[in-house]
């Protein structure tokens, strides 16, 4: 039987990831009741950071072998430039690995430069891994199709060296492009949506949709203030925030949240939780903070949005907790559609706020009379090559979908970004939704 010491380092990393994952499940199941709230919160975040790093270790080993070890037998291996290259690759990998720990130690009113650098390296790391894998697969396919008539020679060595060089160049170009794209203000996308049974007195009602701002290591007060200014310029009747507002505890990041107090939509500003609110394990404090800014959380509940023109004309605006609360066994929280829609009948239009598109799908299976669901979560994939995974994992990816005759789902690509300050194949968005009565 092979001992642990005899296993390849990639296998050891996989075992370590499995151990961390098992400890996460164990602590959720058996330690949740025995640990105080703050300890449980820190343990969960530390476990998630360790789990991500043990998984990344396998990729990092591949990056090192492809970009450093491959060239150790070349004539340039003893040069000063190659030594600098080795240091650069090591620092790049170290920064990428450290990104997950910035959530624990480096969150403030404005992002630290270290956090921005670490998450930029994480984004570049994902892109580089993709190209190394893709180019390696192309190389293997070429060898298979062309055969191996001749032994490895200079041509093969050149192709081996070309693969990492090309992967690095493509990564640099896409990283710079992604950083520039994400640094731009969110685009304002105006969408007209017909809402069945919306009173004629409420025709042209304007709803501004925000989602996935992710205040934390790489998004701070300056960016939030910019978003608030853009929202106020649109003069919405209602503003809704459909989850993932923050990745940090309310107390720590409170100064960065202050611009939200300037939102003054006449029919109110409303909020529902996203999965990242539950990762912070600080939802109650977030609810209290948002209420102090006149933002009403919809915690599996609803409100009547009454027309300013007539008190008899109204529609039901409901919100559900994010489904991650059930996965994390977050006490007192979890998607409860029946509770959220209590008092909302099909005689009036129903608009539901649900962070994840999968929650929107489940809601429509249970209550097909919902007329409009507003979601986020997918980020439009945020960066290449994650776009494909986000598309495949969500029943609604981004933009407007019609489900049946009288129901629509709109999925925001996100108003900012999560962690990685990059956008590739997606664009940050503030959505201006004009509700039309039939």
VENJO-V79716 format. One record per residue. N is the residue number from 1. RES is the residue in one small letter. SS is DSSP state (@ for helix, = for strand, . for the rest). PSI is psi in degrees with one decimal (none if undefined). Layout:
<<N,RES,SS,PSI> <N,RES,SS,PSI>>
This chain:
<<1,x,.,133.9> <2,x,.,130.5> <3,x,.,165.8> <4,x,@,-37.1> <5,x,@,-28.1> <6,x,@,-10.4> <7,x,.,146.6> <8,x,.,155.3> <9,x,@,-31.0> <10,x,@,-39.9> <11,x,@,-37.6> <12,x,@,-40.6> <13,x,@,-40.0> <14,x,@,-40.6> <15,x,@,-43.4> <16,x,@,-41.4> <17,x,@,-40.3> <18,x,@,-39.2> <19,x,@,-44.2> <20,x,@,-42.3> <21,x,@,-41.4> <22,x,@,-38.7> <23,x,@,-33.4> <24,x,@,-46.5> <25,x,@,-39.2> <26,x,@,-44.8> <27,x,@,-34.7> <28,x,@,-36.3> <29,x,@,-40.5> <30,x,@,-22.9> <31,x,@,-11.4> <32,x,.,-38.7> <33,x,.,-16.6> <34,x,.,-18.1> <35,x,.,146.5> <36,x,.,163.4> <37,x,@,-48.0> <38,x,@,-41.8> <39,x,@,-41.9> <40,x,@,-40.0> <41,x,@,-47.2> <42,x,@,-37.7> <43,x,@,-43.4> <44,x,@,-45.3> <45,x,@,-39.7> <46,x,@,-42.3> <47,x,@,-41.5> <48,x,@,-39.7> <49,x,@,-42.1> <50,x,@,-39.3> <51,x,@,-46.2> <52,x,@,-40.4> <53,x,@,-36.5> <54,x,@,-34.8> <55,x,@,-42.4> <56,x,@,-25.6> <57,x,@,-37.9> <58,x,@,-42.7> <59,x,@,-37.1> <60,x,@,-38.1> <61,x,@,-39.6> <62,x,@,-41.1> <63,x,@,-45.3> <64,x,@,-44.5> <65,x,@,-36.8> <66,x,@,-36.3> <67,x,@,-14.3> <68,x,.,-60.2> <69,x,@,-36.0> <70,x,@,-31.0> <71,x,@,3.2> <72,x,.,-22.9> <73,x,.,2.7> <74,x,.,168.0> <75,x,@,-21.2> <76,x,@,-3.7> <77,x,@,-27.3> <78,x,@,3.1> <79,x,.,161.0> <80,x,@,-37.1> <81,x,@,-38.4> <82,x,@,-35.3> <83,x,@,-42.3> <84,x,@,-38.0> <85,x,@,-42.8> <86,x,@,-41.8> <87,x,@,-41.3> <88,x,@,-43.8> <89,x,@,-42.4> <90,x,@,-45.0> <91,x,@,-39.3> <92,x,@,-48.0> <93,x,@,-39.8> <94,x,@,-42.5> <95,x,@,-42.7> <96,x,@,-42.7> <97,x,@,-33.4> <98,x,@,-13.4> <99,x,@,-39.9> <100,x,@,-23.1> <101,x,@,-13.2> <102,x,@,-26.8> <103,x,@,-27.6> <104,x,@,-31.4> <105,x,@,-18.7> <106,x,.,65.5> <107,x,.,127.7> <108,x,.,-171.5> <109,x,.,-39.8> <110,x,.,150.4> <111,x,.,143.1> <112,x,.,148.4> <113,x,@,-38.3> <114,x,@,-42.9> <115,x,@,-43.8> <116,x,@,-42.4> <117,x,@,-42.1> <118,x,@,-45.5> <119,x,@,-29.0> <120,x,@,-42.9> <121,x,@,-35.6> <122,x,@,-42.9> <123,x,@,-44.7> <124,x,@,-36.0> <125,x,@,-46.1> <126,x,@,-43.4> <127,x,@,-43.5> <128,x,@,-43.8> <129,x,@,-42.7> <130,x,@,-47.7> <131,x,@,-36.8> <132,x,@,-42.7> <133,x,@,-45.2> <134,x,@,-47.8> <135,x,@,-35.4> <136,x,@,-39.3> <137,x,@,-39.9> <138,x,@,-40.8> <139,x,@,-43.1> <140,x,@,-38.2> <141,x,@,-39.4> <142,x,@,-44.6> <143,x,@,-40.1> <144,x,@,-43.2> <145,x,@,-36.1> <146,x,@,-19.7> <147,x,.,172.8> <148,x,.,56.7> <149,x,.,-37.1> <150,x,.,154.1> <151,x,.,163.4> <152,x,.,131.0> <153,x,.,-159.4> <154,x,@,-39.1> <155,x,@,-44.1> <156,x,@,-39.8> <157,x,@,-40.0> <158,x,@,-40.3> <159,x,@,-37.3> <160,x,@,-38.9> <161,x,@,-32.1> <162,x,@,-34.9> <163,x,@,-54.9> <164,x,@,-34.5> <165,x,@,-46.6> <166,x,@,-41.5> <167,x,@,-42.2> <168,x,@,-43.4> <169,x,@,-45.0> <170,x,@,-38.7> <171,x,@,-43.8> <172,x,@,-45.8> <173,x,@,-46.9> <174,x,@,-34.0> <175,x,@,-46.7> <176,x,@,-43.7> <177,x,@,-43.8> <178,x,@,-39.9> <179,x,@,-43.6> <180,x,@,-41.1> <181,x,@,-44.6> <182,x,@,-23.6> <183,x,@,-14.0> <184,x,.,151.0> <185,x,.,151.9> <186,x,.,144.3> <187,x,=,147.7> <188,x,=,115.8> <189,x,=,116.4> <190,x,=,126.4> <191,x,=,131.3> <192,x,=,127.8> <193,x,=,121.0> <194,x,=,131.3> <195,x,=,112.3> <196,x,.,132.0> <197,x,.,13.6> <198,x,.,127.7> <199,x,.,143.7> <200,x,@,-27.8> <201,x,@,-17.7> <202,x,@,13.4> <203,x,.,139.3> <204,x,.,16.3> <205,x,=,134.5> <206,x,=,122.5> <207,x,=,126.8> <208,x,=,126.7> <209,x,=,124.1> <210,x,=,147.7> <211,x,.,149.1> <212,x,.,54.6> <213,x,.,-36.6> <214,x,.,53.9> <215,x,=,130.5> <216,x,.,-136.3> <217,x,.,-30.3> <218,x,.,2.1> <219,x,.,124.9> <220,x,.,-159.6> <221,x,@,-39.7> <222,x,@,-45.8> <223,x,@,-39.2> <224,x,@,-40.4> <225,x,@,-39.3> <226,x,@,-44.2> <227,x,@,-44.7> <228,x,@,-41.4> <229,x,@,-41.3> <230,x,@,-38.8> <231,x,@,-45.3> <232,x,@,-34.8> <233,x,@,-25.6> <234,x,@,-16.3> <235,x,.,60.4> <236,x,.,153.7> <237,x,.,-36.0> <238,x,=,141.5> <239,x,=,133.3> <240,x,=,139.6> <241,x,=,111.4> <242,x,=,55.9> <243,x,.,165.9> <244,x,.,46.3> <245,x,.,-35.9> <246,x,=,156.6> <247,x,.,15.2> <248,x,.,167.3> <249,x,.,148.0> <250,x,@,-43.1> <251,x,@,-40.3> <252,x,@,-40.4> <253,x,@,13.1> <254,x,@,-43.9> <255,x,@,-31.7> <256,x,@,-20.4> <257,x,@,-13.3> <258,x,@,-35.4> <259,x,@,-24.4> <260,x,@,-24.1> <261,x,@,-13.8> <262,x,@,-8.7> <263,x,.,129.2> <264,x,.,43.4> <265,x,.,129.7> <266,x,.,-31.9> <267,x,.,9.1> <268,x,.,161.7> <269,x,=,131.9> <270,x,=,154.1> <271,x,=,139.1> <272,x,=,154.8> <273,x,.,150.8> <274,x,.,179.7> <275,x,@,-32.9> <276,x,@,-24.4> <277,x,@,-35.8> <278,x,@,-24.8> <279,x,@,-30.3> <280,x,@,-20.3> <281,x,.,36.6> <282,x,.,35.4> <283,x,@,-42.2> <284,x,@,-43.1> <285,x,@,-34.5> <286,x,@,-41.0> <287,x,@,-45.4> <288,x,@,-39.9> <289,x,@,-44.2> <290,x,@,-38.6> <291,x,@,-33.7> <292,x,@,-19.1> <293,x,.,16.1> <294,x,.,34.1> <295,x,=,122.6> <296,x,=,115.7> <297,x,=,137.7> <298,x,.,92.9> <299,x,.,81.9> <300,x,.,52.7> <301,x,=,176.5> <302,x,=,162.6> <303,x,=,153.7> <304,x,=,122.7> <305,x,=,107.1> <306,x,=,136.6> <307,x,.,135.4> <308,x,.,-19.3> <309,x,.,-28.4> <310,x,.,125.7> <311,x,.,-13.2> <312,x,.,-8.7> <313,x,.,119.9> <314,x,=,164.5> <315,x,=,165.9> <316,x,=,120.9> <317,x,=,116.3> <318,x,=,157.7> <319,x,=,141.9> <320,x,.,150.5> <321,x,.,152.9> <322,x,.,146.8> <323,x,.,-17.6> <324,x,@,-22.8> <325,x,@,-34.4> <326,x,@,-40.9> <327,x,@,-41.8> <328,x,.,-3.2> <329,x,.,47.3> <330,x,.,114.5> <331,x,.,130.2> <332,x,.,3.7> <333,x,.,162.8> <334,x,.,152.9> <335,x,.,120.4> <336,x,.,88.3> <337,x,@,-37.8> <338,x,@,-44.1> <339,x,@,-41.9> <340,x,@,-35.0> <341,x,.,12.5> <342,x,.,120.5> <343,x,.,-7.5> <344,x,.,107.6> <345,x,.,164.1> <346,x,.,-3.0> <347,x,.,-19.9> <348,x,.,156.1> <349,x,.,143.3> <350,x,=,124.9> <351,x,=,127.4> <352,x,=,136.6> <353,x,=,120.4> <354,x,.,120.2> <355,x,.,-49.9> <356,x,.,137.7> <357,x,@,-31.2> <358,x,@,-33.3> <359,x,@,-36.0> <360,x,@,-42.2> <361,x,@,-46.4> <362,x,@,-39.3> <363,x,@,-41.2> <364,x,@,-28.9> <365,x,@,-34.8> <366,x,@,-37.8> <367,x,.,81.8> <368,x,.,-7.6> <369,x,.,-0.7> <370,x,.,133.2> <371,x,.,-32.5> <372,x,=,132.3> <373,x,=,132.5> <374,x,=,124.9> <375,x,=,178.7> <376,x,.,-126.2> <377,x,.,-41.2> <378,x,.,-24.9> <379,x,@,10.8> <380,x,@,22.8> <381,x,@,-20.8> <382,x,.,-62.9> <383,x,.,146.8> <384,x,.,134.3> <385,x,.,19.3> <386,x,@,-14.0> <387,x,@,-42.4> <388,x,@,-42.5> <389,x,@,-43.5> <390,x,@,-36.5> <391,x,@,-42.9> <392,x,@,-28.2> <393,x,@,-8.3> <394,x,.,134.8> <395,x,.,-27.2> <396,x,.,128.3> <397,x,.,-62.2> <398,x,.,144.0> <399,x,=,-161.3> <400,x,=,134.0> <401,x,=,140.1> <402,x,=,129.1> <403,x,=,110.2> <404,x,.,-160.1> <405,x,.,-35.2> <406,x,.,18.5> <407,x,=,138.1> <408,x,=,149.3> <409,x,=,129.6> <410,x,=,127.1> <411,x,=,117.3> <412,x,.,140.4> <413,x,.,5.1> <414,x,.,144.2> <415,x,.,-22.1> <416,x,.,-121.3> <417,x,.,161.7> <418,x,.,115.7> <419,x,.,-78.7> <420,x,.,115.5> <421,x,.,53.5> <422,x,.,151.4> <423,x,.,122.6> <424,x,.,117.8> <425,x,.,12.1> <426,x,.,165.4> <427,x,.,135.1> <428,x,.,146.6> <429,x,=,139.4> <430,x,=,123.4> <431,x,=,124.2> <432,x,=,108.7> <433,x,=,122.7> <434,x,=,114.3> <435,x,=,127.6> <436,x,=,133.1> <437,x,=,143.2> <438,x,.,none>>
